[in-house]
Amino acid sequence: MKSKFLNIKYALFIVGLFFCIKSFGQYDEGFTKPIITENGNFVYYELAPIQTSEGVLIFLDRNLGALSNDITSSDSWGDLYQWGRATDGHEKRLSDTTNTIAPNYTIKSKDFIVDSARANDWVAYPKDDLWSDNGKTNNPCPCGYRLPTEKEWRSLLDLGYEIKSTGAGSYYISIGNDQLRLPCAGLRNAFTGNFQYQGMRGYYWAGDVKASGMSSSIDFNKAEITTNVTIYGFRAFGRSVRCMRNQTDK
């Protein structure tokens, strides 16, 4: 019975892998074909490749959950994820909150978990590889894509950056002379569940971790830009996600 179960589990893994490869392999070098998320709710396109010291990086054209890639519109802001959580509904800006910390990282809940005890995480027994390049257990990105690493974010910033106004009362960061534009989509506070700095500041997760309860990220506003700074990396905060792949992953 156990052997039969393992065979079925292996077969399902192979089927899932086949569909992932089939979907991922259909994109052409013109970056014109859509990337559709697993549930089919959002469609993304690839931006032109960006040459960095960490290799050639290819980003999707908008944040996860964003309705538009129009940087002047709040529709480009997208969802705000707690680090390491799957796409389960908590990331939506209209999601409810709960003060109950998740018992494990496989929990299926639509509530944003408020870290009222200030443990710096949304789960009681955290894992450090949930979004890492090696783990990706709860990878929220479309098949074949992942979050940037800290090193990849830094390599992008090395290309030069500028905080710009949208002309509609909000801001965004232009990296590498507009090769990548990230809106100031704001933050969801881990301790209250409230939204902060929408249109004024940008907070973007990386896939790797820094220390207990903290993961890599970049933060920026019209006055400054910082990377991997203390409280702003706490995993229970809701931040934006921009997915990418390395050109060699194709």
N, C-alpha and C positions, 0 to 999 in steps of 0.2 A: 504493500500500500504506500509506504514511504517513497519507494523508488518511482511509483507511478505519479505521485504528487510532484516529485522533483522534476520528472520529465515534462509534466504539464507546465510547471513554473518556468522551466527552461524554454519550452516552446513559445510561451507568451512573451518571454524576454526577447526572443529572436524576432517574433512578429513585430513587437514594438520597435526594435532596432531597425528592422527593414523599413517600416513606415517613416522613421526618423531620417534614415539615409536617403530614401526615395524623395521625401519632401525637401531635404537639404540640398540634394544634388540637382534640383531642377533650376536653381538660380544661375543666371548667365552673367557674363562679365560686364554686361551693360547695366546691371543692377536695376532692372526695370520690372522684374517679376515680384509679386507680393509674397511676403512671409506671413503666414496666417497662424495665429496662436492655436493651441490645442483645442480650446473650446470654440474657436471660430469667431470670437467677439471682436477681435481687433486685427487690422491689417497693417503691416509695416513694410518699408522698403529699405534697401541698403544705401548708405551714403558712399561716396567715392572713397577708395582706400587712402589711408593716412600713413605716410612713412614716418616711423619713430625709431628711437634707439632700441625699443623693445620689439621691433618688427613692424610689419605692415598690419595696421588695425582697421577693421571694417565695422562701422557702427550702424545700428538701425537708425532710421530718420526721426524717431520721436521716443519719448519716455514710455515705459510700460503703462498701458492704460490710457494714453493720450488720444484724444479724438482727432487731433490735427498736428501737423508739423509746423504750423504757422507760429513763429516765435513771438508774434505780437499779440497772440490770443491766449487767454487762460485755458483754452482747450488743449494747449500744448503741455500743460503742467503734468497731467497724468496722475498715477496712483502714488501712494506713500507706503512703503513696505517696512515692517519690522525685520531686522536683519536675520536671515536664515529661515524665515517663514515662507511657506508655499503660497501660491495664489489661491486663497481660500475665502476672500471677501473682506478680510480685515483691512486690506490696502485701500479700499474705496473711501473716498472723502465723506461719504454719508454713512459709513458703517457705525454701528453702536459700539459702546465700550463695555469692558468688564474688568473688575478688580481681581478676578481669579487667574492666577498664574497657570499656564499650561503645564500639565504633568509630564508631557513629552513633546517632541518636535513633530510628531505625526498627527497631532490633534487637527480635527476638521472643525473650524469655527469661523463665523463671519464677523466676530467681534474683535476690535482692536484692544489688546491687552494692556491695561494701565498698570504700570509698575509702581504701585503705591508704597511698597516697602523699599523702593530704591535699590533693588538688587542688580540693576543695570541690565536685566534681561527679561524676556517675556516667557521663558520656559524654565522649569525647576531644575532640569538636568540638561544643560546646554551641550552642544557639540560644536567643535570649531571648524568642521569641514562641510557644513550644510550648504554653503555657497562657494566653497573653495574650488579651485581648478581640478583638484583630485577627487573631491567628494561629490559636490553638486546634488546632494540628496533632495533638496527642495528647490532646485534651480527654477526660478520663475520665468526664465527667458524662453522664447520659442526654440524648438528643436534645432540643435547645432549652434546655439548662441549661449553666451555666458556673461557674467559681470566682469568688468575690467579688474585687474589686480592693482594693488597700490603702485607697483613699479610702472605699470602701463599708464595710470593716471599721471604720474610724475613725468613720464616721457612725453605725454601730450602737452603738459604745461611748459615743458622745456622748449616747445615750438613757439612759445609766446602766447599771451592771452590779453584780453581787454574786456572790462565790464562795460556793457553798452546799454543804453536806454532803448526800449521798444518803441518809444514815442506814444505809448498808450498808458503811461504811468507805472510801468514795471520794468524789470531789468533782465539781462541774460549775459552769459559769458561767451565770448567769441574766442575760440582756440585755433591757433595756426592760421590766422588770417581768414577766419570764417569756415575753415574746414570742418569744424564741429561747433555747434551752437547749443548751449544748454540753458533752458529758462530757469529763472529764479522761482521755483515751484513751491518753496516754503518747506515747513517742517511740521510733523505732528508730535506734540510733546508727550514723552513717555510717562510723565508723572501725573498728567491731568487729562490727556486725550484731546486737548485743545490744539487748534491750528495756529501757527505763528509764521510771520514774515513772508506770507504769500505775495509773490511778485517782487519782493525786496531782496531775498536771499535764496541761494541754491544749496542743497544738501544732497550729495550723491554717494551711494554705497559703492564700496569695492567688494570683491569676493573673498578676500582674505581677512585674517584677524590680527589684532595687535596684542591683546592681553585678555585676561578674564573679563567677560562682559563688554569688551570693546572690539570693534571691527574697523577696518580701514575705510576711509572716505575722503571726499574733498568737500570743502565748504567755501562759499564765496558770497560776497555782497558788493555793493558799489564802492566800498571803501577799502576792502582788503580781500585776500584769499589765503587760506590756510589748508594744511593737510594733516589728517590724523590727530586731531587735537582733543584731548581729555574728554569732557562730557559730551561733546558733539558726536563721538563715536559710539555712545552707548547703544547696544543692540535693540533696546526696547523702543527707541525713537523711530518714528515713521519718516523715511527718506525716499527720494526718487531713485529709480533704477533705469539706467540706459544700457541696453544689451549690445554686445559686439562679438566678433570672432577675429581670430588671427588669420591672415591670409593662408597660412600653412595648414589651418584646420580643414580647409575645403577638400 
